[in-house]
Every structure is written in C-alpha cells, then in structure tokens.
Amino acid sequence: MPATTLKPGTGKELRRLLALLVSSIGETLGSLVGKSLVVRPTEPEVKDVDAFLAEMPRACAVARGAMDKGFAGKTFQALFEVPDAILMAGLLMMTPEDVINQRRNKGTLEGEDAEAFGELGNVLFSGFGNVLREQVGNIDIRYQDHGVVKPGVDKDGLLGTGNVFALPFKLKVGDAPETTGALVVDQATAELWNKGPLELGDAAAAAPAAAAPAAGAPATGRAEDEGLESIPAAPIRGTLAAFVMHPDVFRTLRRSCRRVGLELRRHGRGEIPNPAAHKNEFVLLDVPPGEDRRFDWCRRIKEMSDSTKVVLLILHPSRQRVTQAFLSKADAIMGFPCDEQQLSQKLTSLLGNAPVVSPAAPAAPGAPPAGDAPPA
C-alpha cells in the first residue's frame, strides 16, 4: 500500500491527540537524560506495515506498549533511530561521552544500553498513559517490551500486520544531529481515537491492489528476509549508495548486494546525491516515471569522477528514456522489474577484479546484517 496522508483539514481530533503524545516525549525523556529533547511532528500517514518497513531509511529501536480497558489487545509503538536510542540510554546511565560515541558508531542496541532503553520505555509510556487517559478515556497503556526493526525486517513482529497509522517526527537530542522517529498504531485504533473514519488521499482507493504482492513476489517483508538469509554473504568488495524510491527495487537490490559483496548504504527517498561524496563507490538510482531529473543526477556524478560507477534502473523503460540514460553516461542501464540474478550479474561485471575489502561484511551503525548500511 502506498503511503497515504490525511486530507488537509481532516482528522483534527487525531492530529491534536498525537501532537500531545509527541510533546510528551520531550517532557518525559528530556529530564531523564539531562539534555534538551526537541520533538516536532510531521505529516501523518497510513501505510501497509510491510510498506512501512520497506521504506524505513534506517534501523530503529522500538518501544512497544500494550493497551487495556476499552482497547485491550491493541499495541502502540514508538520508534527511534538506533543511534539515538543508544545515545539516550548512555545519557541515562551517565556513560562517558567517548564510550557513547563508540557504541553509536557500532550501531547495536545491546547489553546495558538495551536495559536502559527499556527503562526509558517505562517512563515514556507512563507519559503516554497520562495523555491517553485524559484525552481518550476508558483506556490504559503500559510499557510491554522493546526490540529493533530494520529496513524491510521485523523478525519479532513488533509492528503487527495490516494497515498502520504512522506519525513521523523529527527528534534532536542535545547537540546531536536531527533524526526521524515515528509513533505507530493500527488504523482501526487510530479511527477510534479520531472519533470517525480517516479521510485519506486519492491513493487510498488503490490500496487493496497495491498491498497484494506481484506474482512470484514474497507476501511480506518478513518472508522476503527469510529468502535473503538463504543467500550466502559474499566478502565485501565495495560500497553501493542506493537512491531508491520504489520498495521492490530495494528488496531486489538487498539480495544482489549480499550475493556479489557490496555494502549497501540506503539514502532517503528525497535525498539528492552529492557527486563528491561517492568517489570510488557504486551509485544506484531507480528512475520512476516523472523522475527524469535522476538522469541529470547521474550525469553530474559522472562528470565529477569517472571512478564512481552509476547504475540506472528504469521503471517502465521506453526508447526515449533509455536514450536519456545513455546520454547521462551511466555505467549500466537496466529496466525494472528485473530479477535478482540479472541485477547481480550486472553488478558483478562492474566490480570486475575489485579486491576484497574485508573477509566479512561488518554491521554499520544502525544497519541490518548481510551487507546493509544506514543512509548517509
């Protein structure tokens, strides 16, 4: 299901409630960690949970709360990028700054950091409970557990299934760079909180068809991940920066990078490549209809450095668009959909005799295993 925002001027009750919940994050956690927490909501969306996972730019720590009373059996999730979770946990424990930075660079929420994040979750959901009891009534919520979800992967089922209502927010902890988190609840609960159905944009009408997998495609992000793990991870021979808009492209790309030995670094959907930042790397751009500016991005990258290998995946290719790709000096041009083996062969030919960088792919900060790295 494609992301669908609320129609302008609708969902006022729900927007007001979620704004209060976002505000409580800064109020409850800021005093604990001893740093200012600036949290600001962005535009809420309704997505199929697998689409939500597929489009996540980075691994996130999830604090999950269990609801009770009139909402018994329902859950509510707060997501924070893993480095932020480690930072807040370290501040809570008064860990030395250099140790916090080392752990953030490692990007794994474990040990005492994981325990401290659980303590933060307890306090966080206490604050959420105060807001919900006052604003919704006949509801209670308590911290249940926490875990980590990665782009395309929720092995513990922390986010549930079906359609979810997500409120992304921007978070800035002290002097750390601003990052993105989200509050997530199932759509049915969101509509009860809204005291009426959510009025969605036009894309909602296409949701049932869009949510169905294509023939031969995995049914869910979790099933796709099981297939990923079955592919032997090749030794790393380079880095591929992905500027990808279509979730199916990213799923295929993850498998190819694992097979051929490329560390995959995903960039945000709206991010524009900085040609100077990708010397001696691979860059892959998908080119959906209406996104022909990506041919210009390719041309600028190649003009900056011929050492950067650029792959263009053209969705719904035509003779004109293939000609544009050729003129942009792309190193490889493919149409999409294509299968993973075809893409792997193309990447292998571009790698040539590149030496092994490391005997195994190290996990980058906030990254899933199997060669993935977080967005730059």
C-alpha positions in Angstrom: 0.0 0.0 0.0 1.5 3.4 -0.9 1.8 6.0 1.8 -1.5 7.9 2.1 -1.6 11.2 4.0 -4.8 12.6 5.6 -6.8 15.0 3.5 -6.0 18.6 4.5 -8.3 19.9 7.3 -9.4 16.4 8.3 -8.5 14.2 11.3 -8.3 17.2 13.6 -9.1 15.2 16.7 -6.4 12.6 15.9 -3.8 15.2 14.9 -4.4 17.0 18.2 -4.0 13.8 20.3 -0.8 12.8 18.5 0.7 16.2 18.9 0.2 15.9 22.6 1.8 12.4 22.6 4.8 13.7 20.6 5.1 16.6 23.0 5.2 14.2 26.0 8.3 12.5 24.5 10.4 15.6 25.1 8.8 16.3 28.5 9.3 12.7 29.9 12.6 11.8 28.4 14.3 15.2 28.4 14.5 15.4 32.2 15.8 11.8 32.4 18.7 12.1 30.0 19.7 15.6 31.1 19.6 17.0 27.6 17.1 19.0 25.7 14.9 16.9 23.5 13.3 18.8 20.7 10.5 16.8 19.1 8.3 18.0 16.3 5.6 16.1 14.4 5.5 15.9 10.6 2.7 14.7 8.3 0.8 11.6 9.4 0.4 8.6 7.0 -1.5 5.4 6.6 0.6 2.5 5.2 0.6 -1.2 5.0 3.0 -2.4 7.7 5.2 -4.1 5.1 5.4 -0.9 3.0 6.3 1.0 6.2 9.1 -1.4 6.9 10.4 -1.5 3.3 10.6 2.3 3.2 12.3 2.8 6.5 15.6 4.5 5.8 17.4 3.2 9.0 17.2 0.6 11.7 15.0 1.7 14.6 14.7 0.8 18.2 11.0 0.1 19.1 9.4 0.7 22.5 6.1 -1.2 22.4 3.2 -0.5 24.8 0.2 -2.8 25.5 -3.2 -1.1 25.8 -6.0 -2.2 28.2 -9.6 -1.5 29.1 -11.6 -0.4 26.0 -8.5 -1.1 23.8 -7.4 -4.4 25.3 -5.2 -6.4 22.9 -4.0 -3.3 21.0 -0.4 -2.1 21.0 1.2 1.3 20.4 4.8 1.7 19.2 7.4 4.5 19.5 10.3 4.2 17.1 13.7 5.9 17.5 16.8 5.5 15.2 19.2 3.1 16.9 22.0 5.6 17.4 19.5 7.9 19.2 18.3 5.0 21.4 22.0 4.3 22.3 22.6 8.0 23.0 19.6 8.4 25.3 20.4 5.1 27.1 24.0 6.2 27.6 23.0 9.6 28.9 20.6 7.9 31.4 23.4 5.8 32.7 25.9 8.7 32.7 28.2 6.8 30.4 31.3 8.7 29.3 30.8 10.6 26.1 33.6 8.7 24.2 32.0 5.3 25.1 28.6 6.5 24.0 30.1 7.6 20.7 31.9 4.2 20.2 28.6 2.4 20.8 26.7 4.7 18.5 29.2 4.0 15.8 28.9 0.3 16.3 25.1 0.7 16.0 23.9 -2.2 18.1 21.5 -1.8 20.9 22.6 -4.4 23.4 23.7 -5.1 27.0 23.2 -2.2 29.4 22.1 0.1 26.6 19.2 -2.2 25.8 18.3 -2.4 29.5 18.4 1.4 29.9 16.3 1.8 26.8 13.7 -0.4 28.5 13.8 1.9 31.5 13.2 4.9 29.1 10.3 2.9 27.6 8.7 2.6 31.1 8.8 6.3 31.7 7.8 7.1 28.1 4.6 5.0 28.3 3.8 6.4 31.7 3.7 9.8 30.0 1.7 8.4 27.0 -0.8 6.9 29.5 -1.4 10.2 31.2 -2.3 11.8 27.8 -4.5 9.0 26.6 -6.5 8.6 29.8 -7.2 12.3 29.8 -8.0 12.7 26.1 -9.5 9.3 25.1 -11.0 7.8 28.3 -11.6 4.1 29.0 -8.0 3.3 28.1 -4.8 2.4 29.8 -1.4 1.6 28.5 1.8 0.3 29.9 5.3 -0.5 28.5 5.4 -4.0 27.2 8.8 -4.7 25.6 11.3 -3.4 23.1 13.3 -4.5 20.1 14.8 -3.4 16.8 13.3 -3.3 13.3 15.4 -2.8 10.2 14.5 -1.7 6.7 12.2 -4.5 5.4 12.6 -6.6 8.5 10.5 -7.0 11.7 11.5 -10.5 12.8 9.8 -10.2 16.2 6.5 -8.8 14.8 6.8 -5.6 16.8 4.6 -3.6 14.5 1.9 -6.2 13.9 0.2 -6.7 10.5 -2.2 -4.9 8.2 -2.5 -1.1 7.8 -0.9 1.2 10.4 -1.3 4.9 11.1 2.1 6.4 11.5 3.1 9.9 12.8 6.7 10.6 11.8 8.5 13.1 14.0 11.8 14.9 14.0 14.0 14.4 17.1 17.0 16.3 18.2 18.8 15.2 21.4 21.1 17.9 22.7 23.7 18.8 20.1 23.3 15.5 18.1 22.1 15.7 14.5 18.3 15.8 14.0 16.9 12.4 13.2 13.5 10.8 12.4 11.2 8.7 14.6 7.6 7.7 14.5 4.6 6.8 16.6 2.7 3.8 15.1 -0.8 2.4 15.9 -3.1 0.2 13.9 -5.5 2.1 11.6 -8.7 0.8 13.4 -7.5 2.2 16.7 -6.5 5.5 15.1 -10.0 5.9 13.7 -11.5 5.3 17.2 -9.2 7.9 18.6 -10.3 10.2 15.7 -14.0 9.5 16.6 -14.6 8.8 12.9 -13.1 7.2 9.8 -9.9 8.7 8.5 -10.3 10.7 5.3 -7.4 9.7 3.1 -5.9 11.0 -0.1 -6.8 9.5 -3.5 -4.1 6.8 -3.3 -6.2 5.0 -0.7 -8.5 3.7 -3.3 -5.7 1.8 -4.9 -4.6 0.3 -1.5 -6.0 -3.2 -1.8 -4.4 -3.8 -5.2 -1.1 -2.2 -4.2 -0.9 -4.2 -1.0 -1.1 -7.5 -2.9 2.3 -8.9 -3.9 3.1 -9.4 -7.6 3.2 -12.9 -9.0 6.2 -14.7 -7.6 7.0 -12.0 -5.1 7.2 -12.6 -1.4 4.0 -11.9 0.5 5.6 -9.9 3.3 8.8 -8.2 4.3 9.5 -11.0 6.8 9.2 -13.7 4.2 11.5 -11.7 1.9 14.0 -11.5 4.7 14.0 -15.3 5.1 14.9 -15.6 1.5 17.7 -13.0 2.0 19.3 -15.1 4.8 19.4 -18.1 2.4 21.8 -16.2 0.1 25.5 -16.8 1.1 27.0 -13.4 2.0 30.0 -12.7 -0.3 33.1 -10.9 1.1 32.7 -7.2 0.8 34.4 -5.6 -2.3 32.9 -2.2 -2.4 30.1 0.2 -1.3 26.9 0.9 -3.1 24.9 4.0 -2.3 21.2 3.5 -3.2 18.9 6.4 -4.0 15.8 4.3 -4.4 12.1 5.3 -4.4 10.4 2.0 -5.2 10.4 -0.6 -2.3 10.5 -3.5 -4.7 13.8 -2.1 -6.2 15.3 -2.0 -2.7 14.2 -5.6 -1.9 15.9 -6.9 -5.1 18.9 -4.7 -4.5 19.5 -6.0 -1.0 19.7 -9.6 -2.2 22.0 -8.7 -5.1 24.4 -6.8 -2.8 24.6 -9.7 -0.4 25.3 -12.1 -3.2 28.0 -10.1 -5.0 29.7 -8.5 -2.0 28.6 -4.8 -1.9 27.9 -3.0 1.3 24.5 -1.4 0.8 24.0 2.2 2.1 20.5 3.4 1.6 19.8 7.2 1.3 16.5 8.9 2.0 13.9 8.9 -0.8 14.0 12.7 -1.2 17.8 13.0 -0.9 19.9 14.3 -3.9 23.3 12.6 -4.4 26.4 14.7 -3.6 28.7 13.7 -6.5 31.8 14.4 -4.4 30.7 12.0 -1.7 30.7 8.9 -3.8 34.2 8.6 -5.4 35.3 5.0 -5.9 31.8 3.8 -4.9 28.8 2.5 -6.8 25.6 4.5 -7.0 22.3 3.0 -8.0 19.3 5.2 -9.0 15.9 4.0 -9.8 14.0 6.2 -12.3 10.2 6.0 -11.9 8.0 7.8 -14.4 8.1 11.5 -13.9 11.5 11.4 -12.2 13.7 12.2 -15.2 15.8 14.6 -13.1 17.6 11.5 -12.0 19.3 11.3 -15.4 20.8 14.7 -14.6 21.9 13.4 -11.2 23.7 10.5 -13.0 25.4 12.9 -15.4 26.6 15.2 -12.6 28.1 12.2 -10.7 30.0 11.0 -13.8 31.3 14.5 -14.6 32.7 14.8 -11.0 34.5 11.5 -11.0 34.7 8.6 -13.5 35.7 6.4 -10.6 32.1 6.4 -9.5 30.1 3.6 -11.2 26.4 4.5 -11.7 23.6 2.0 -12.4 20.3 3.3 -13.6 17.2 1.1 -13.1 14.4 2.5 -15.3 10.9 1.7 -14.3 8.7 1.3 -17.4 11.6 1.8 -19.9 11.0 3.3 -23.3 13.3 4.1 -26.2 13.4 7.7 -25.2 14.2 7.1 -21.5 16.9 4.5 -22.4 18.5 7.2 -24.7 18.4 9.7 -21.9 20.1 7.1 -19.6 22.8 6.5 -22.3 23.4 10.3 -22.7 23.8 10.6 -18.9 26.9 8.4 -19.2 25.5 5.6 -16.9 27.8 2.6 -16.5 24.9 0.2 -16.5 21.3 0.6 -17.7 18.6 -1.9 -16.8 14.8 -1.9 -17.0 12.8 -2.8 -13.9 11.2 -5.1 -13.0 14.2 -7.4 -13.3 15.1 -10.4 -11.3 17.8 -10.5 -8.7 20.1 -12.8 -10.7 20.1 -10.3 -13.6 21.0 -7.4 -11.4 23.7 -9.5 -9.6 25.3 -10.3 -12.9 25.4 -6.6 -13.9 26.9 -5.6 -10.6 29.5 -8.4 -10.8 30.6 -7.2 -14.2 31.1 -3.7 -12.9 33.0 -5.0 -9.9 35.5 -6.7 -12.2 38.6 -7.6 -10.2 37.9 -5.4 -7.3 39.8 -6.7 -4.2 38.1 -7.9 -1.1 37.7 -5.0 1.4 37.0 -7.3 4.4 36.6 -11.0 4.9 33.0 -10.5 6.1 30.6 -7.5 6.0 30.8 -5.6 9.2 27.5 -4.2 10.5 27.4 -0.4 10.0 25.7 1.9 12.6 22.0 1.2 12.8 22.3 -1.3 9.9 20.7 -4.7 9.3 23.1 -7.6 8.8 24.0 -9.0 5.4 25.8 -6.0 3.9 23.3 -3.3 4.6 24.5 0.1 5.9 22.4 3.1 7.1 21.7 6.1 5.0 24.5 8.7 4.9 
